[in-house]
Amino acid sequence: MPEFVKVSEAAKLYGCTTQNLYKHIRKGNLRTYHRFGTRVVRVDELMELAEFVEPRGDNRKHRPKI
């Protein structure tokens, strides 16, 4: 697994929307870094967040239609 992932990829790994992940970033629960010309998140920090905070929201684009 890579050390850094884009915020959109991190949201998929965490199981929430990108908007919800940006809320965690604004609150200071998750740090971002500027690498490769874009904003990225460390995977190990994302997994730490997942241990303490339950993800909210889901990616509606990939939700099965009923």
C-alpha positions in Angstrom: 0.0 0.0 0.0 1.3 3.5 -0.8 2.4 5.8 1.9 0.4 8.8 0.6 -3.0 8.8 -1.2 -5.1 11.6 -2.6 -8.0 12.9 -0.5 -10.5 11.3 -2.9 -8.8 7.9 -2.6 -8.5 8.3 1.2 -12.3 8.9 1.4 -12.9 5.6 -0.5 -10.5 3.8 1.9 -12.1 5.3 4.9 -15.7 4.7 3.7 -17.1 8.2 3.5 -17.5 11.1 1.1 -14.7 13.5 0.3 -16.8 16.3 2.0 -16.9 14.4 5.2 -13.1 13.8 5.1 -12.5 17.5 4.5 -14.5 18.2 7.7 -12.1 16.0 9.6 -9.2 17.9 8.0 -10.7 21.3 9.0 -11.3 20.0 12.6 -7.7 19.0 12.9 -8.5 15.2 13.1 -6.4 14.5 10.0 -3.4 16.3 8.5 -2.8 16.8 4.8 0.5 17.3 3.0 1.3 18.8 -0.4 3.1 16.2 -2.5 3.2 15.6 -6.2 1.4 18.9 -6.8 -1.7 17.9 -5.0 -3.1 17.5 -1.4 -2.4 14.0 0.0 -3.1 12.1 3.2 -0.8 9.6 5.0 -2.4 6.2 5.0 -1.2 5.3 8.5 -2.8 8.5 9.9 -6.0 7.7 8.0 -6.1 4.2 9.6 -5.5 5.8 13.1 -8.5 8.1 12.5 -10.6 5.0 11.5 -9.9 3.4 14.8 -11.3 6.3 16.8 -13.9 7.9 14.5 -16.6 6.0 12.7 -17.0 7.1 9.1 -20.2 9.0 8.1 -21.8 9.3 4.7 -21.2 7.1 1.8 -20.2 7.5 -1.8 -23.5 7.9 -3.5 -22.0 7.3 -6.9 -21.2 3.7 -6.1 -24.3 2.9 -4.0 -26.4 0.2 -5.7 -29.7 1.4 -7.1 -32.8 -0.1 -5.6 
